[in-house]
Structures are given as C-alpha cells and as structure tokens.
Amino acid sequence: MDRFVWSNGLLEINETLVIQQRGVRLYDGDDKAKLDVGVVLLSTHRLVWRDQKNHECCISIPLSQIIFFEEQAAGVGKSAKIVIHLHPAPTNKEPGPYQHSKFSYIKLSFKEHGQIEFYRRLTEEMTQKRWENTPASQPIPTATASQAGRTRAVGIVGIERKLEEKRKETDKNISEAFEDLNKLMVKAKEMVELSRSIASKIKEKQGDITEDETIRFKSYLLSMGIADPVTRETHGSGTHYHMQLAKQLSDMLQAPLEERGGMMALTEVYCLVNRARGMELLSPEDLVNACKMFESLKLPLRLRVFDSGVMVVQLQSHSEEEMIVSALDNVSDKGSLTAEEFAKLLGLSVLLSKERLLLAEKMGHLCRDDSVEGLRFYPNLF
Amino acid sequence: MHRRGVGAGAIAKKKFAEAKYKERGTVLAEDQIAQMSKQLETFRSHLEEFASKHKQEIRKSSQFRVQFQEMCATIGVDPLASGKGFWSEMLGVGDFYYELGVQIIEVCLALKHRNGGLITLDELHQRVLKGRGKFAQDVSQDDLVRAIKKLKAMGNGFGMIPVGGSYLVQSVPAELNMDHTVVLQLAERKGYVTVSEVKEGLKWERERAGHVLDHLLKEGLAWLDMQADGEPQYWLPALFSDLTSQDVSPEEANQMSP
C-alpha cells in the first residue's frame, strides 16, 4: 500500500475513465488497509480509490506500477478479490496513506461484486498500455497561471495535506468531545445520587424541611432534568418558573382563545407559543406544568383533559354547561350533526368539536349513530 | 413534611431531633439541600465549559446527540424535561428538539385530512426536512423519535406503532389496540388489505377481521375501494408512497368522504 499517493481524483488531460466500482475495500498485502469501503476507478493511466463517505480521502497509483495481477475467488464469508503485484515505489514518490509496507502486493476486495467486469477491463488496459502513448499532463488548476509542472504538483499536494489535517482535526475533536462528555456525565451522576438521597430523606422525614427549601429543591431538580416523584405528591410539579409561565400564558392566550371559540388543543398552544418565542422555547412538560397552575393562581384559564386523553386549554368563562347547551342547540337545529359539520358551523377544529359532542352525549343530551359512514349525533329523545 | 414550628417547645424538640440524627451520623435533608446548591453551581460551570468547547458538536452531529441522550438516560437525567434546565439553556439541546416538535405537529396536522392522523416515520422525516429548508440543520429519524416521545406529555395521542422494520407515527387519539396494529402491519406491504387477506394471514374469523377494518374506516385511517377487482380493498393512506398518491386539499377530502 505504500505505492499509493494522495490524489484529488480529477482525471488529467488525455486520461479517460474506463470503469468504476463501488463497495471496494483495499488490502495491504493480506491485511485490511486502514481505510473504509470506497469506490475504485480504473482509468487509462491509473488506478484510483476514493472513500465512499469521505470524498476528500482519495488515493491513486499509476498502472505502470503493476507487474501482474490475478483473481482470488470468493469464499465462505469472503468477497472475491483481485490481487495486484507492484513494482517498488520510486524514490521521489509523492506522499500517500502508507509510508512503508512489508508487502509488494495489494488486494481489491469487491464487497458489492463487479470483480468480473473490472478484471476484464484491467486486463485490457494492461495489455494496451494506453498511458505510454498519451502521457497525461497535469490538470490545470482553476486560479493560477501556468507554472512549471513540479510547482503545480506541490501546490496540489499541499492542499491535499491540509484537507487530511483538517479531517484528522475533526476526528480528534469528536473523540475529545466524547471524552469530555464522559467526564461531565460522571459529575451529573453525582448530582442525581445526591438528589435521590435528599428525596428519600424528605420522604422519611429525616430533618425538618421548610416550604422554601422544598421549592428550592424542586428548582434544582428542574435545572438538572431529574424527575421528582416525592415532592410532586405534596407540592405538584410546578416551580416559580412555572408560575411565571402560567401568568405569561394567560396574558398571551386570551385573544387566540376568544377567536377559536374559547378552546385550543394543547399541541396547538405549544406551536403558537413557541413560534412566537423563536428561541428559549418551552418544553412540552413546561407547558403542561404551567397550565396545571392556572386554577391555583386564579387565572381565567383552565387545563382540561378529555376522556380520550386530548388536553385543551379553555377560557374559564366558557363553562361546561354553555358548551353542552350550544352543542344540543346546534344538533337540534340541523336534526343531526357529525363532528366535521359541527366544526364548520363553529369554526372550531374537528378534534375539539368532536370532544364537545362527546361531552354532550356523556351528559345524556345527545345520542349517536355509529356506522362506517361516520359518527353522527342526534338529540337524545329517550 | 411539616413546617418549622414556632415556640420554645418546638425549637427544643427540633434541636433534640437534630442532635439525635447527627449522633447517628445521618446527614439531614436540609443540610444536603444546601450542599446540593453549591454542587449545582460547580456543575453549572463544568457544563458551561463543556458547552463552550462542544456546543457545535451537538448541533452538527446526530451521532453525538444519540450518544448524549443515551448517557443522560443511563444516569437518570432528562435533558429535554424543561427549557429552563441547564442542558437546554447551555447546550441548546432543548431548542433543537422543541422546535422539531413544532414542525412535527404542523406536518401531522396538515396531512390529517388525508391519512387520518397516521403517517410513516419515513414520510414524516421527508416532509419535516423539506419544511426546514436547505440551510437548516439536518435531523435524523432518531431525533424525530425523541421529539415525538416528548410530545406525548401533551396528550393528544402521539404514539409510534412498529410496522415493517420502521414505525407509523400516530398523532390523533384514535384507539388502536393490538388487533388494529397487526392489521396495519399486514397492510404495509401493498398499502391495502382485504378481509380475506386478513382472515388468511392472521387466521381470524371473518367477523373479527371485518370489525377491525371497520374501525379503521371509522377513524379515518382507511379508505374503502369498492370498485376493485374481486373483493373490496381497504387502503391505508398512511402507507401510500409518494409515487402512487396525489395531494388532496382538506376541502376535496371532505367532499370525497362518505
């Protein structure tokens, strides 16, 4: 593998692509090369290999380096291979992926097949030796004026080297990030254990905890993202943060709620609020915990959970009786209604109008006709 | 849990209790809370340091996000529980997932009239990516799954049904039990299923098969094709691929449904 040089993979003038094949892994002699799976390209002049995932990793070898080559049949669990025996590397060879190798041959392992055709074309090229007839000149770089070929080659190699350094740097960054993450998690775990110890002590009443201290403890748990089963029983899930949030929401949602018949699904509220905020968004749990505090804070909104599990925020002024009466009136008026029809009438979402109809049904004012054509509600005359 | 009582008697009692505990080497809860406050500050600055070095990594690498989430879960921490949490504030993980949640809800809402509130994870992924635009951060399916898990807190029946090696994402509170799920899995191959296929494939009686398929019809998750050759076919819009489906507006859908 020490015969390969770094390459940009660009074809040179007079060089033509003959065939390419994906899913090829390189071997340095009998050992897997320290490269991933890639694409191998055969041109009139060279054998080029490029990493499938990282296109900047690209190497090549002139066909003139090949002494001979042979097929190696596939075996159980082994892909078919082409073994290529090579001349020693010239002393002025450009840098490549390997400085030295104890092997004088490489292998191409065809993990996605294609070896038959590749072998055939390689044979053709090695027979015709087209590279001898049309010596390739260097590809012209995009910006610079023409220079001596040697200088240009150095320029390209310099770029290659920078890219390789950058790639190594990225890899290093990621592994450093993981290491730092590990250390961070160890510290976080200590916090979790401490909080568990505190929670069990509160439960067992070991020590005298004030209201204040409990609230502080809950806010610590919130900061760390630790679940809080013990104090939730006595104090609910809210903290000062949620109280503030509840007040903000109450201000913010008055108008939208009025526009939507006094009721909005919680998912709709979530989208509305977060779109308005733009950043420092609320988590779903933040929203739920804040809404749970409406009643205790005497705000004019309520969080309501229907039997189906649908959660809504509704204006307190829209009482249950009003909703039921309105549902009954509308249904009686039209004789019967489906959720879709009711939704159109009120300008509500189908989901919420269905909940109102179900509620009226639950209270005995409506009854249903459930068929494959849909769910239709009638006034209950029984 | 009781408040500190007032009065000399209560104070004396408290001191006695404290002494007893300290004698036994037990640390009191309130002392630990004070300790936690200090440790929290220390942790916060560690996290700040981590963020200054690696915040980009979280944004750029979905692999790193997976690793991060799994480690948090292992130690018992939920970095997405609150937007006010340290993790969210300093690493920005919160905003990433909460915004994704908004995008998921909006896609599901927009397509509900067509698929009844059931969509493949693949299609959801494609549409969310499209909505985010060319210059936005890439998101993986793992990211979507985590965002959806968080959305469950808001009721509304967000759930995931394993089907054909991936998932169907449910965004309406339709009641789907094991029977419905297994029929969905059966229909995954062709996008539709007949009563006979359900009977033979699952070895059910005709009545059970019919009952389950009718429920899917009622919930708007299946459409009935009575004009198919042979038996009527129950089609599941959620399983339509882009090639065979055509976008229908909510108005058109209302006109089409029985």
Interface residues (C-beta under 8 A of the other chain):
Chain A: N173 I174 E176 A177 F178 D180 L181 N182 L184 M185 K187 A188 K189 E190 M191 V192 L194 S195 S197 I198 K201 I202 K205 Q206 G207 D208 I209 T210 E211 E213 T214 R216 F217 Y220 L222 S223 M224 G225 I226 A227 T234 Y241 A265 L266 T267 Y270 C271 N274 R275 M279 E280 L281 L282 S283 P284 E285 D286 L287 V288 V305 S308 G309 V310 M311 E340 L351 D370 V372 E373 G374 L375
Chain B: M1 H2 R3 R4 K14 A17 E18 Y21 T26 L28 A29 E30 D31 Q32 I33 Q35 M36 S37 Q39 L40 T42 F43 R44 H46 L47 F50 K53 H54 E57 S61 F64 Q67 F68 M71 C72 T74 I75 G76 V77 D78 P79 L80 A81 S82 G83 K84 G85 F86 W87 S88 E89 G94 D95 Y98 E99 G101 V102 I105 E106 K150 L151 K152 A153 M154 G155 N156 G157 V172 P173 D214 L217 K218 L224 N254 S257 P258
